[in-house]
Amino acid sequence: MTATVNENCISCGLCAGTCPEVFHMGEDGFAHGSEFGSELLDVAQQARDGCPVSAISIEE
């Protein structure tokens, strides 16, 4: 699975705080997603659902 963060990101850090195994704040100040295993799907979805600007998508 892959999590991606689009250009709507406002750099709030909520996703990285919720699921640091999948999301991190880059040197550019914005959040970035990564590939992850199914064991992290629930928490990655929590991060996606909590994003205040709906900038996160998850593809299986």
C-alpha distance matrix in Angstrom:
0.0 3.8 6.9 10.1 13.7 16.4 20.1 21.0 20.2 23.4 22.6 23.2 20.9 20.0 16.2 16.9 19.5 17.4 14.3 15.4 12.8 10.2 12.9 16.2 19.2 20.1 23.6 23.8 23.7 20.6 17.2 14.3 10.6 8.4 5.5 5.4 6.2 7.1 10.3 9.5 8.2 11.9 12.9 10.2 11.4 14.9 14.5 13.5 16.4 18.7 18.5 22.1 21.4 18.2 16.7 13.0 10.5 7.0 5.6 4.4
3.8 0.0 3.8 6.5 10.2 12.9 16.5 17.8 16.8 20.2 19.4 20.4 18.3 17.8 14.1 14.8 17.8 16.3 13.3 14.0 12.1 8.7 10.5 13.5 16.2 16.8 20.3 20.2 20.3 17.1 13.9 10.8 7.3 5.7 4.2 6.2 8.7 10.1 12.7 10.8 9.8 13.1 13.2 9.8 11.3 14.5 13.2 12.0 15.3 17.3 16.4 19.8 18.8 15.9 13.8 10.4 8.3 5.7 5.3 6.6
6.9 3.8 0.0 3.8 6.9 10.1 13.7 14.5 13.3 16.5 15.9 16.7 14.8 14.3 10.7 11.8 14.9 13.5 11.0 12.0 11.0 7.3 7.9 11.1 13.5 14.5 18.2 17.8 17.4 14.0 10.7 8.2 4.8 5.4 6.3 7.8 10.7 11.8 13.7 10.9 9.7 12.3 11.6 7.8 9.3 12.0 10.1 8.7 12.3 13.9 12.7 16.1 15.3 12.5 10.4 6.9 5.7 4.5 6.5 8.9
10.1 6.5 3.8 0.0 3.8 6.5 10.1 11.4 10.6 14.1 13.9 15.4 14.1 14.3 11.1 12.3 15.7 15.0 13.1 13.6 13.4 9.6 8.8 11.0 12.4 12.9 16.3 15.3 15.2 11.6 9.0 6.6 4.8 6.8 8.8 11.2 14.3 15.5 17.4 14.5 13.3 15.5 14.5 10.7 11.7 14.0 11.5 9.6 13.2 14.4 12.2 15.1 13.5 11.1 8.1 5.7 5.4 6.5 8.4 11.5
13.7 10.2 6.9 3.8 0.0 3.8 7.0 7.9 6.8 10.4 10.5 12.3 11.6 12.2 9.7 11.3 14.5 14.4 13.3 13.8 14.6 11.0 8.9 10.4 10.7 11.4 14.6 13.0 12.4 8.7 6.6 5.7 6.1 9.3 12.1 14.2 17.4 18.5 19.9 16.6 15.5 17.0 15.5 11.9 12.7 14.1 11.0 9.2 12.5 12.9 10.0 12.3 10.5 8.9 5.4 4.6 6.6 9.0 11.6 14.9
16.4 12.9 10.1 6.5 3.8 0.0 3.8 5.5 6.2 10.0 11.2 13.5 13.8 14.6 12.7 14.5 17.6 17.6 16.9 17.4 18.3 14.8 12.6 13.6 13.1 13.2 15.8 13.4 13.2 9.6 8.9 8.6 9.7 12.6 15.2 17.6 20.8 21.7 23.4 20.2 18.7 20.1 18.8 15.3 15.5 16.9 14.0 11.6 14.2 14.8 11.4 12.8 9.9 8.8 5.2 6.5 8.1 11.3 13.3 17.0
20.1 16.5 13.7 10.1 7.0 3.8 0.0 3.8 5.4 8.4 10.3 13.1 14.2 15.6 14.6 16.1 19.0 19.6 19.4 19.5 20.9 17.6 14.9 15.0 13.6 13.3 15.2 12.1 11.9 8.9 9.7 10.5 12.5 15.6 18.5 21.0 24.3 25.3 26.9 23.5 22.3 23.4 21.8 18.5 18.6 19.6 16.5 14.3 16.6 16.5 12.8 13.2 10.0 10.3 7.1 9.6 11.7 15.0 17.1 20.8
21.0 17.8 14.5 11.4 7.9 5.5 3.8 0.0 3.8 6.3 9.2 11.2 13.0 13.7 13.4 15.6 17.9 18.3 18.7 19.4 21.2 18.1 15.2 15.7 14.3 14.9 16.9 14.0 12.8 9.8 10.3 11.9 13.7 17.1 20.0 21.9 25.0 25.5 26.8 23.3 21.9 22.4 20.8 17.7 17.4 17.8 14.9 12.7 14.3 13.9 10.2 9.8 6.4 7.5 5.3 8.8 11.6 15.2 17.8 21.4
20.2 16.8 13.3 10.6 6.8 6.2 5.4 3.8 0.0 3.8 5.6 7.8 9.3 10.5 10.3 12.1 14.5 15.3 15.8 16.1 18.3 15.5 12.2 12.3 10.7 11.8 14.0 11.5 9.7 6.5 6.9 9.3 11.5 15.2 18.4 20.1 23.3 24.1 25.0 21.3 20.4 20.8 18.7 15.8 16.2 16.1 12.8 11.5 13.5 12.4 8.6 8.9 6.8 8.1 5.5 8.3 11.7 14.8 17.8 21.2
23.4 20.2 16.5 14.1 10.4 10.0 8.4 6.3 3.8 0.0 3.8 5.6 8.4 10.1 11.2 12.6 14.3 15.7 16.9 17.1 19.8 17.6 14.0 13.4 11.1 12.5 14.1 11.6 9.0 7.1 8.5 11.7 14.3 18.1 21.4 22.8 26.0 26.8 27.2 23.4 22.8 22.8 20.2 17.9 18.3 17.5 14.2 13.6 15.0 13.0 9.5 8.7 7.5 10.2 8.7 11.5 15.1 18.1 21.3 24.6
22.6 19.4 15.9 13.9 10.5 11.2 10.3 9.2 5.6 3.8 0.0 3.8 5.5 8.3 9.4 9.9 11.6 13.7 14.7 14.3 17.2 15.4 11.7 10.4 7.7 9.5 11.2 9.5 6.2 4.9 6.2 9.9 12.8 16.4 19.9 21.2 24.4 25.6 25.6 21.8 21.8 21.9 18.9 16.9 17.9 17.0 13.4 13.7 15.6 13.3 10.2 10.4 10.2 12.3 10.3 12.1 15.7 18.2 21.4 24.5
23.2 20.4 16.7 15.4 12.3 13.5 13.1 11.2 7.8 5.6 3.8 0.0 3.8 5.6 8.1 9.0 9.5 11.5 13.4 13.6 16.9 15.6 12.1 11.3 9.4 12.1 14.0 13.0 9.4 8.3 8.3 12.0 14.1 17.7 20.9 21.6 24.5 25.2 24.9 21.1 21.0 20.5 17.4 15.9 16.8 15.1 11.8 12.7 13.9 11.0 8.6 8.6 9.8 12.0 11.2 12.6 16.4 18.6 22.2 25.0
20.9 18.3 14.8 14.1 11.6 13.8 14.2 13.0 9.3 8.4 5.5 3.8 0.0 3.8 5.5 5.3 6.1 8.6 10.1 9.8 13.3 12.3 8.9 8.0 6.9 10.3 12.8 12.7 9.3 8.1 6.8 10.0 11.8 15.0 18.2 18.6 21.4 22.4 21.8 18.0 18.5 18.1 14.8 13.5 15.1 13.4 9.9 11.7 13.5 10.8 9.1 10.5 11.9 13.1 11.8 12.1 15.6 17.2 20.7 23.1
20.0 17.8 14.3 14.3 12.2 14.6 15.6 13.7 10.5 10.1 8.3 5.6 3.8 0.0 3.8 5.5 5.1 6.0 8.5 9.7 13.0 12.1 9.4 9.9 9.9 13.5 16.3 16.1 12.9 11.2 9.1 11.7 12.4 15.5 18.2 17.9 20.3 20.7 19.9 16.2 16.3 15.4 12.1 11.3 12.3 10.2 7.0 9.3 10.4 7.4 6.8 8.6 10.9 11.6 11.4 11.2 14.5 15.9 19.6 21.8
16.2 14.1 10.7 11.1 9.7 12.7 14.6 13.4 10.3 11.2 9.4 8.1 5.5 3.8 0.0 3.8 5.4 5.0 5.9 7.4 10.0 8.5 6.1 7.8 9.1 12.4 15.8 15.8 13.2 10.7 7.6 9.2 9.0 11.9 14.4 14.2 16.7 17.2 16.8 13.0 13.0 12.7 9.5 8.0 9.6 8.3 4.7 6.9 9.2 7.5 6.7 9.9 11.4 10.9 10.1 8.7 11.6 12.5 16.1 18.2
16.9 14.8 11.8 12.3 11.3 14.5 16.1 15.6 12.1 12.6 9.9 9.0 5.3 5.5 3.8 0.0 3.8 5.5 5.3 4.6 8.0 7.5 4.7 5.1 6.7 10.3 13.5 14.4 11.9 10.3 7.2 8.6 8.9 11.3 14.1 13.8 16.5 17.7 16.9 13.2 14.3 14.4 10.9 9.7 12.3 11.2 7.9 10.4 12.9 11.1 10.4 13.3 14.6 14.4 12.9 11.6 14.2 14.6 17.9 19.7
19.5 17.8 14.9 15.7 14.5 17.6 19.0 17.9 14.5 14.3 11.6 9.5 6.1 5.1 5.4 3.8 0.0 3.8 5.8 5.9 9.6 10.2 8.2 8.5 9.6 13.4 16.2 17.2 14.2 13.1 10.6 12.3 12.5 14.7 17.1 16.2 18.4 19.1 17.6 14.1 15.4 14.6 10.8 10.9 13.1 11.0 8.4 11.7 13.3 10.8 11.2 13.6 15.8 15.9 15.3 14.1 16.8 17.1 20.5 22.1
17.4 16.3 13.5 15.0 14.4 17.6 19.6 18.3 15.3 15.7 13.7 11.5 8.6 6.0 5.0 5.5 3.8 0.0 3.8 6.4 9.0 9.3 8.5 10.2 12.2 15.8 19.0 19.7 17.0 15.2 12.1 13.2 12.3 14.2 16.0 14.6 16.2 16.3 14.8 11.3 12.2 11.0 7.2 7.9 9.9 7.5 5.7 9.4 10.7 8.8 10.1 13.1 15.4 14.8 14.7 12.9 15.1 15.0 18.4 19.6
14.3 13.3 11.0 13.1 13.3 16.9 19.4 18.7 15.8 16.9 14.7 13.4 10.1 8.5 5.9 5.3 5.8 3.8 0.0 3.8 5.4 5.8 6.1 8.5 11.5 14.6 18.1 19.1 17.0 15.0 11.4 11.5 9.9 11.0 12.5 10.9 12.7 13.4 12.0 8.4 9.9 9.7 6.1 6.0 9.2 8.2 6.4 9.6 11.8 11.0 11.8 15.2 16.8 15.6 14.8 12.3 13.9 13.1 16.1 17.0
15.4 14.0 12.0 13.6 13.8 17.4 19.5 19.4 16.1 17.1 14.3 13.6 9.8 9.7 7.4 4.6 5.9 6.4 3.8 0.0 3.8 5.4 5.1 6.1 9.2 12.2 15.4 17.0 15.2 13.7 10.5 10.3 9.4 10.3 12.2 11.2 13.5 15.1 13.7 10.4 12.6 13.1 9.7 9.1 12.6 12.0 9.6 12.4 15.1 14.0 14.0 17.3 18.6 17.7 16.3 14.0 15.7 15.1 17.8 18.8
12.8 12.1 11.0 13.4 14.6 18.3 20.9 21.2 18.3 19.8 17.2 16.9 13.3 13.0 10.0 8.0 9.6 9.0 5.4 3.8 0.0 3.8 6.1 8.0 11.6 13.8 17.1 18.9 17.7 16.0 12.5 11.2 9.2 8.6 9.6 8.0 10.1 12.2 10.9 8.0 10.8 12.1 9.4 8.7 12.5 12.8 11.1 13.4 16.3 16.0 16.2 19.8 20.8 19.3 17.7 14.8 15.7 14.1 16.2 16.6
10.2 8.7 7.3 9.6 11.0 14.8 17.6 18.1 15.5 17.6 15.4 15.6 12.3 12.1 8.5 7.5 10.2 9.3 5.8 5.4 3.8 0.0 3.8 6.9 10.6 12.5 16.1 17.2 16.2 13.9 10.2 8.3 5.7 5.5 7.0 6.4 9.4 11.4 11.3 8.0 9.5 11.4 9.1 6.9 10.5 11.6 9.4 10.8 14.2 14.4 14.0 17.6 18.1 16.3 14.4 11.4 12.0 10.7 12.9 13.8
12.9 10.5 7.9 8.8 8.9 12.6 14.9 15.2 12.2 14.0 11.7 12.1 8.9 9.4 6.1 4.7 8.2 8.5 6.1 5.1 6.1 3.8 0.0 3.8 7.0 9.4 13.1 13.9 12.5 10.2 6.6 5.6 4.5 6.6 9.5 9.9 13.2 14.9 14.8 11.3 12.3 13.6 10.8 8.4 11.5 11.9 8.7 10.1 13.5 13.0 11.9 15.2 15.5 14.4 12.2 10.0 11.7 11.6 14.3 16.1
16.2 13.5 11.1 11.0 10.4 13.6 15.0 15.7 12.3 13.4 10.4 11.3 8.0 9.9 7.8 5.1 8.5 10.2 8.5 6.1 8.0 6.9 3.8 0.0 3.8 6.2 9.7 11.1 9.7 8.4 5.6 5.5 6.7 8.6 12.0 12.9 16.2 18.3 18.0 14.6 16.0 17.2 14.1 12.0 15.1 15.0 11.6 13.2 16.4 15.2 13.7 16.4 16.7 16.4 13.8 12.5 14.7 15.0 17.6 19.5
19.2 16.2 13.5 12.4 10.7 13.1 13.6 14.3 10.7 11.1 7.7 9.4 6.9 9.9 9.1 6.7 9.6 12.2 11.5 9.2 11.6 10.6 7.0 3.8 0.0 3.8 6.8 7.9 6.1 5.5 4.4 6.1 9.0 11.5 15.1 16.4 19.8 21.9 21.7 18.2 19.2 20.2 17.0 14.9 17.5 17.1 13.5 14.7 17.7 16.0 13.9 15.9 16.0 16.4 13.7 13.4 16.1 17.2 19.9 22.3
20.1 16.8 14.5 12.9 11.4 13.2 13.3 14.9 11.8 12.5 9.5 12.1 10.3 13.5 12.4 10.3 13.4 15.8 14.6 12.2 13.8 12.5 9.4 6.2 3.8 0.0 3.8 5.2 5.4 5.6 6.0 6.5 9.8 11.8 15.5 17.5 21.2 23.6 23.8 20.4 21.5 22.9 20.0 17.5 20.1 20.3 16.6 17.3 20.5 19.2 16.7 18.5 17.9 18.3 15.1 15.0 17.4 18.6 20.8 23.2
23.6 20.3 18.2 16.3 14.6 15.8 15.2 16.9 14.0 14.1 11.2 14.0 12.8 16.3 15.8 13.5 16.2 19.0 18.1 15.4 17.1 16.1 13.1 9.7 6.8 3.8 0.0 3.8 5.3 7.5 9.3 10.1 13.5 15.3 18.9 21.0 24.6 27.2 27.3 24.1 25.2 26.6 23.6 21.3 23.8 23.8 20.1 20.9 23.9 22.3 19.7 21.1 20.4 21.3 18.1 18.4 20.9 22.2 24.3 26.8
23.8 20.2 17.8 15.3 13.0 13.4 12.1 14.0 11.5 11.6 9.5 13.0 12.7 16.1 15.8 14.4 17.2 19.7 19.1 17.0 18.9 17.2 13.9 11.1 7.9 5.2 3.8 0.0 3.8 5.6 8.5 9.8 13.5 15.9 19.6 22.0 25.7 28.0 28.5 25.1 25.7 27.0 24.2 21.5 23.6 23.7 19.9 20.1 23.0 21.5 18.4 19.4 18.2 19.3 16.0 17.0 19.6 21.4 23.6 26.4
23.7 20.3 17.4 15.2 12.4 13.2 11.9 12.8 9.7 9.0 6.2 9.4 9.3 12.9 13.2 11.9 14.2 17.0 17.0 15.2 17.7 16.2 12.5 9.7 6.1 5.4 5.3 3.8 0.0 3.8 6.9 9.5 13.2 16.1 19.8 21.7 25.3 27.2 27.4 23.8 24.4 25.2 22.1 19.8 21.8 21.3 17.5 18.0 20.7 18.7 15.8 16.5 15.9 17.3 14.5 15.7 18.8 20.8 23.4 26.3
20.6 17.1 14.0 11.6 8.7 9.6 8.9 9.8 6.5 7.1 4.9 8.3 8.1 11.2 10.7 10.3 13.1 15.2 15.0 13.7 16.0 13.9 10.2 8.4 5.5 5.6 7.5 5.6 3.8 0.0 3.8 6.6 10.2 13.4 17.2 19.1 22.7 24.4 24.8 21.2 21.4 22.3 19.5 16.9 18.6 18.5 14.7 14.7 17.5 16.0 12.9 13.9 12.9 13.9 10.9 12.0 15.0 17.2 19.8 22.8
17.2 13.9 10.7 9.0 6.6 8.9 9.7 10.3 6.9 8.5 6.2 8.3 6.8 9.1 7.6 7.2 10.6 12.1 11.4 10.5 12.5 10.2 6.6 5.6 4.4 6.0 9.3 8.5 6.9 3.8 0.0 3.8 6.9 10.3 13.9 15.6 19.0 20.7 21.1 17.4 17.6 18.7 15.9 13.2 15.1 15.2 11.4 11.7 14.8 13.6 10.8 12.9 12.3 12.4 9.5 9.4 12.3 14.0 16.9 19.6
14.3 10.8 8.2 6.6 5.7 8.6 10.5 11.9 9.3 11.7 9.9 12.0 10.0 11.7 9.2 8.6 12.3 13.2 11.5 10.3 11.2 8.3 5.6 5.5 6.1 6.5 10.1 9.8 9.5 6.6 3.8 0.0 3.8 6.9 10.6 12.7 16.4 18.4 19.2 15.8 16.1 17.8 15.5 12.4 14.6 15.6 12.1 12.0 15.6 15.2 12.7 15.4 14.4 13.6 10.3 9.2 11.1 12.1 14.4 17.0
10.6 7.3 4.8 4.8 6.1 9.7 12.5 13.7 11.5 14.3 12.8 14.1 11.8 12.4 9.0 8.9 12.5 12.3 9.9 9.4 9.2 5.7 4.5 6.7 9.0 9.8 13.5 13.5 13.2 10.2 6.9 3.8 0.0 3.8 7.2 9.1 12.8 14.7 15.7 12.5 12.6 14.8 12.9 9.5 12.0 13.6 10.7 10.4 14.2 14.5 12.8 16.0 15.3 13.6 10.7 8.3 9.1 9.1 11.2 13.5
8.4 5.7 5.4 6.8 9.3 12.6 15.6 17.1 15.2 18.1 16.4 17.7 15.0 15.5 11.9 11.3 14.7 14.2 11.0 10.3 8.6 5.5 6.6 8.6 11.5 11.8 15.3 15.9 16.1 13.4 10.3 6.9 3.8 0.0 3.8 6.4 10.1 12.7 14.0 11.5 12.0 14.9 13.5 10.4 13.2 15.3 12.9 12.9 16.6 17.4 16.1 19.5 18.8 16.8 14.1 11.2 11.0 9.7 10.7 12.1
5.5 4.2 6.3 8.8 12.1 15.2 18.5 20.0 18.4 21.4 19.9 20.9 18.2 18.2 14.4 14.1 17.1 16.0 12.5 12.2 9.6 7.0 9.5 12.0 15.1 15.5 18.9 19.6 19.8 17.2 13.9 10.6 7.2 3.8 0.0 3.8 7.2 10.0 11.9 10.2 10.6 14.1 13.5 10.7 13.3 15.9 14.4 14.2 17.7 19.1 18.3 21.9 21.3 18.7 16.4 13.1 11.8 9.4 9.4 9.7
5.4 6.2 7.8 11.2 14.2 17.6 21.0 21.9 20.1 22.8 21.2 21.6 18.6 17.9 14.2 13.8 16.2 14.6 10.9 11.2 8.0 6.4 9.9 12.9 16.4 17.5 21.0 22.0 21.7 19.1 15.6 12.7 9.1 6.4 3.8 0.0 3.8 6.8 8.2 6.7 7.9 11.3 11.0 9.0 11.8 14.3 13.5 13.9 17.0 18.4 18.4 22.1 22.1 19.5 17.8 14.2 13.0 10.0 10.3 9.6
6.2 8.7 10.7 14.3 17.4 20.8 24.3 25.0 23.3 26.0 24.4 24.5 21.4 20.3 16.7 16.5 18.4 16.2 12.7 13.5 10.1 9.4 13.2 16.2 19.8 21.2 24.6 25.7 25.3 22.7 19.0 16.4 12.8 10.1 7.2 3.8 0.0 3.8 5.4 5.9 7.1 10.6 11.2 10.2 12.5 15.0 15.2 15.7 18.3 20.0 20.6 24.4 24.6 21.8 20.5 16.7 15.1 11.7 11.5 9.6
7.1 10.1 11.8 15.5 18.5 21.7 25.3 25.5 24.1 26.8 25.6 25.2 22.4 20.7 17.2 17.7 19.1 16.3 13.4 15.1 12.2 11.4 14.9 18.3 21.9 23.6 27.2 28.0 27.2 24.4 20.7 18.4 14.7 12.7 10.0 6.8 3.8 0.0 3.8 5.3 5.1 8.2 10.1 9.6 11.0 13.7 14.7 15.0 16.9 19.1 20.2 23.9 24.4 21.3 20.7 16.8 15.0 11.4 11.2 8.8
10.3 12.7 13.7 17.4 19.9 23.4 26.9 26.8 25.0 27.2 25.6 24.9 21.8 19.9 16.8 16.9 17.6 14.8 12.0 13.7 10.9 11.3 14.8 18.0 21.7 23.8 27.3 28.5 27.4 24.8 21.1 19.2 15.7 14.0 11.9 8.2 5.4 3.8 0.0 3.8 5.7 7.5 8.8 9.6 11.4 13.1 14.4 15.6 17.3 18.9 20.4 24.2 25.2 22.4 22.0 18.3 17.1 13.8 14.4 12.4
9.5 10.8 10.9 14.5 16.6 20.2 23.5 23.3 21.3 23.4 21.8 21.1 18.0 16.2 13.0 13.2 14.1 11.3 8.4 10.4 8.0 8.0 11.3 14.6 18.2 20.4 24.1 25.1 23.8 21.2 17.4 15.8 12.5 11.5 10.2 6.7 5.9 5.3 3.8 0.0 3.8 5.7 5.6 6.1 8.6 10.1 10.8 12.2 14.2 15.5 16.8 20.6 21.7 19.1 18.6 15.0 14.3 11.5 12.9 12.0
8.2 9.8 9.7 13.3 15.5 18.7 22.3 21.9 20.4 22.8 21.8 21.0 18.5 16.3 13.0 14.3 15.4 12.2 9.9 12.6 10.8 9.5 12.3 16.0 19.2 21.5 25.2 25.7 24.4 21.4 17.6 16.1 12.6 12.0 10.6 7.9 7.1 5.1 5.7 3.8 0.0 3.8 5.6 5.1 6.0 8.6 9.9 10.3 12.0 14.0 15.4 19.1 19.9 16.9 16.8 13.1 11.9 8.9 10.3 9.4
11.9 13.1 12.3 15.5 17.0 20.1 23.4 22.4 20.8 22.8 21.9 20.5 18.1 15.4 12.7 14.4 14.6 11.0 9.7 13.1 12.1 11.4 13.6 17.2 20.2 22.9 26.6 27.0 25.2 22.3 18.7 17.8 14.8 14.9 14.1 11.3 10.6 8.2 7.5 5.7 3.8 0.0 3.8 5.5 5.2 6.3 8.8 9.9 10.4 12.3 14.5 18.0 19.4 16.7 17.3 14.0 13.3 11.1 13.1 12.6
12.9 13.2 11.6 14.5 15.5 18.8 21.8 20.8 18.7 20.2 18.9 17.4 14.8 12.1 9.5 10.9 10.8 7.2 6.1 9.7 9.4 9.1 10.8 14.1 17.0 20.0 23.6 24.2 22.1 19.5 15.9 15.5 12.9 13.5 13.5 11.0 11.2 10.1 8.8 5.6 5.6 3.8 0.0 3.8 5.3 4.9 6.3 8.7 9.7 10.5 12.5 16.1 17.8 15.7 15.9 12.9 13.2 11.6 14.3 14.4
10.2 9.8 7.8 10.7 11.9 15.3 18.5 17.7 15.8 17.9 16.9 15.9 13.5 11.3 8.0 9.7 10.9 7.9 6.0 9.1 8.7 6.9 8.4 12.0 14.9 17.5 21.3 21.5 19.8 16.9 13.2 12.4 9.5 10.4 10.7 9.0 10.2 9.6 9.6 6.1 5.1 5.5 3.8 0.0 3.8 5.4 5.1 6.2 8.6 9.8 10.8 14.6 15.6 13.2 12.9 9.5 9.7 8.1 11.1 11.9
11.4 11.3 9.3 11.7 12.7 15.5 18.6 17.4 16.2 18.3 17.9 16.8 15.1 12.3 9.6 12.3 13.1 9.9 9.2 12.6 12.5 10.5 11.5 15.1 17.5 20.1 23.8 23.6 21.8 18.6 15.1 14.6 12.0 13.2 13.3 11.8 12.5 11.0 11.4 8.6 6.0 5.2 5.3 3.8 0.0 3.8 5.3 4.9 6.0 8.4 9.9 13.4 14.4 11.5 12.2 9.1 8.8 7.6 10.7 11.7
14.9 14.5 12.0 14.0 14.1 16.9 19.6 17.8 16.1 17.5 17.0 15.1 13.4 10.2 8.3 11.2 11.0 7.5 8.2 12.0 12.8 11.6 11.9 15.0 17.1 20.3 23.8 23.7 21.3 18.5 15.2 15.6 13.6 15.3 15.9 14.3 15.0 13.7 13.1 10.1 8.6 6.3 4.9 5.4 3.8 0.0 3.8 5.4 5.1 6.0 8.7 11.9 13.9 11.8 13.0 10.6 11.5 11.1 14.4 15.5
14.5 13.2 10.1 11.5 11.0 14.0 16.5 14.9 12.8 14.2 13.4 11.8 9.9 7.0 4.7 7.9 8.4 5.7 6.4 9.6 11.1 9.4 8.7 11.6 13.5 16.6 20.1 19.9 17.5 14.7 11.4 12.1 10.7 12.9 14.4 13.5 15.2 14.7 14.4 10.8 9.9 8.8 6.3 5.1 5.3 3.8 0.0 3.8 5.5 5.1 6.3 10.0 11.6 10.0 10.4 8.2 10.1 10.4 14.0 15.8
13.5 12.0 8.7 9.6 9.2 11.6 14.3 12.7 11.5 13.6 13.7 12.7 11.7 9.3 6.9 10.4 11.7 9.4 9.6 12.4 13.4 10.8 10.1 13.2 14.7 17.3 20.9 20.1 18.0 14.7 11.7 12.0 10.4 12.9 14.2 13.9 15.7 15.0 15.6 12.2 10.3 9.9 8.7 6.2 4.9 5.4 3.8 0.0 3.8 5.4 5.4 9.0 9.7 7.0 7.7 5.2 6.8 7.9 11.6 13.9
16.4 15.3 12.3 13.2 12.5 14.2 16.6 14.3 13.5 15.0 15.6 13.9 13.5 10.4 9.2 12.9 13.3 10.7 11.8 15.1 16.3 14.2 13.5 16.4 17.7 20.5 23.9 23.0 20.7 17.5 14.8 15.6 14.2 16.6 17.7 17.0 18.3 16.9 17.3 14.2 12.0 10.4 9.7 8.6 6.0 5.1 5.5 3.8 0.0 3.8 5.6 8.2 9.7 7.4 9.6 8.2 9.5 10.6 14.1 16.1
18.7 17.3 13.9 14.4 12.9 14.8 16.5 13.9 12.4 13.0 13.3 11.0 10.8 7.4 7.5 11.1 10.8 8.8 11.0 14.0 16.0 14.4 13.0 15.2 16.0 19.2 22.3 21.5 18.7 16.0 13.6 15.2 14.5 17.4 19.1 18.4 20.0 19.1 18.9 15.5 14.0 12.3 10.5 9.8 8.4 6.0 5.1 5.4 3.8 0.0 3.8 6.1 8.8 8.0 10.0 9.4 11.8 13.3 17.0 19.1
18.5 16.4 12.7 12.2 10.0 11.4 12.8 10.2 8.6 9.5 10.2 8.6 9.1 6.8 6.7 10.4 11.2 10.1 11.8 14.0 16.2 14.0 11.9 13.7 13.9 16.7 19.7 18.4 15.8 12.9 10.8 12.7 12.8 16.1 18.3 18.4 20.6 20.2 20.4 16.8 15.4 14.5 12.5 10.8 9.9 8.7 6.3 5.4 5.6 3.8 0.0 3.8 5.5 5.2 6.6 7.1 10.3 12.6 16.3 19.0
22.1 19.8 16.1 15.1 12.3 12.8 13.2 9.8 8.9 8.7 10.4 8.6 10.5 8.6 9.9 13.3 13.6 13.1 15.2 17.3 19.8 17.6 15.2 16.4 15.9 18.5 21.1 19.4 16.5 13.9 12.9 15.4 16.0 19.5 21.9 22.1 24.4 23.9 24.2 20.6 19.1 18.0 16.1 14.6 13.4 11.9 10.0 9.0 8.2 6.1 3.8 0.0 3.8 5.9 8.0 9.9 13.1 15.8 19.4 22.3
21.4 18.8 15.3 13.5 10.5 9.9 10.0 6.4 6.8 7.5 10.2 9.8 11.9 10.9 11.4 14.6 15.8 15.4 16.8 18.6 20.8 18.1 15.5 16.7 16.0 17.9 20.4 18.2 15.9 12.9 12.3 14.4 15.3 18.8 21.3 22.1 24.6 24.4 25.2 21.7 19.9 19.4 17.8 15.6 14.4 13.9 11.6 9.7 9.7 8.8 5.5 3.8 0.0 3.8 5.5 8.5 11.6 14.9 18.2 21.5
18.2 15.9 12.5 11.1 8.9 8.8 10.3 7.5 8.1 10.2 12.3 12.0 13.1 11.6 10.9 14.4 15.9 14.8 15.6 17.7 19.3 16.3 14.4 16.4 16.4 18.3 21.3 19.3 17.3 13.9 12.4 13.6 13.6 16.8 18.7 19.5 21.8 21.3 22.4 19.1 16.9 16.7 15.7 13.2 11.5 11.8 10.0 7.0 7.4 8.0 5.2 5.9 3.8 0.0 3.8 5.7 8.1 11.4 14.6 17.9
16.7 13.8 10.4 8.1 5.4 5.2 7.1 5.3 5.5 8.7 10.3 11.2 11.8 11.4 10.1 12.9 15.3 14.7 14.8 16.3 17.7 14.4 12.2 13.8 13.7 15.1 18.1 16.0 14.5 10.9 9.5 10.3 10.7 14.1 16.4 17.8 20.5 20.7 22.0 18.6 16.8 17.3 15.9 12.9 12.2 13.0 10.4 7.7 9.6 10.0 6.6 8.0 5.5 3.8 0.0 3.8 6.9 10.4 13.4 16.9
13.0 10.4 6.9 5.7 4.6 6.5 9.6 8.8 8.3 11.5 12.1 12.6 12.1 11.2 8.7 11.6 14.1 12.9 12.3 14.0 14.8 11.4 10.0 12.5 13.4 15.0 18.4 17.0 15.7 12.0 9.4 9.2 8.3 11.2 13.1 14.2 16.7 16.8 18.3 15.0 13.1 14.0 12.9 9.5 9.1 10.6 8.2 5.2 8.2 9.4 7.1 9.9 8.5 5.7 3.8 0.0 3.8 6.8 10.2 13.4
10.5 8.3 5.7 5.4 6.6 8.1 11.7 11.6 11.7 15.1 15.7 16.4 15.6 14.5 11.6 14.2 16.8 15.1 13.9 15.7 15.7 12.0 11.7 14.7 16.1 17.4 20.9 19.6 18.8 15.0 12.3 11.1 9.1 11.0 11.8 13.0 15.1 15.0 17.1 14.3 11.9 13.3 13.2 9.7 8.8 11.5 10.1 6.8 9.5 11.8 10.3 13.1 11.6 8.1 6.9 3.8 0.0 3.8 6.7 10.1
7.0 5.7 4.5 6.5 9.0 11.3 15.0 15.2 14.8 18.1 18.2 18.6 17.2 15.9 12.5 14.6 17.1 15.0 13.1 15.1 14.1 10.7 11.6 15.0 17.2 18.6 22.2 21.4 20.8 17.2 14.0 12.1 9.1 9.7 9.4 10.0 11.7 11.4 13.8 11.5 8.9 11.1 11.6 8.1 7.6 11.1 10.4 7.9 10.6 13.3 12.6 15.8 14.9 11.4 10.4 6.8 3.8 0.0 3.8 6.7
5.6 5.3 6.5 8.4 11.6 13.3 17.1 17.8 17.8 21.3 21.4 22.2 20.7 19.6 16.1 17.9 20.5 18.4 16.1 17.8 16.2 12.9 14.3 17.6 19.9 20.8 24.3 23.6 23.4 19.8 16.9 14.4 11.2 10.7 9.4 10.3 11.5 11.2 14.4 12.9 10.3 13.1 14.3 11.1 10.7 14.4 14.0 11.6 14.1 17.0 16.3 19.4 18.2 14.6 13.4 10.2 6.7 3.8 0.0 3.8
4.4 6.6 8.9 11.5 14.9 17.0 20.8 21.4 21.2 24.6 24.5 25.0 23.1 21.8 18.2 19.7 22.1 19.6 17.0 18.8 16.6 13.8 16.1 19.5 22.3 23.2 26.8 26.4 26.3 22.8 19.6 17.0 13.5 12.1 9.7 9.6 9.6 8.8 12.4 12.0 9.4 12.6 14.4 11.9 11.7 15.5 15.8 13.9 16.1 19.1 19.0 22.3 21.5 17.9 16.9 13.4 10.1 6.7 3.8 0.0
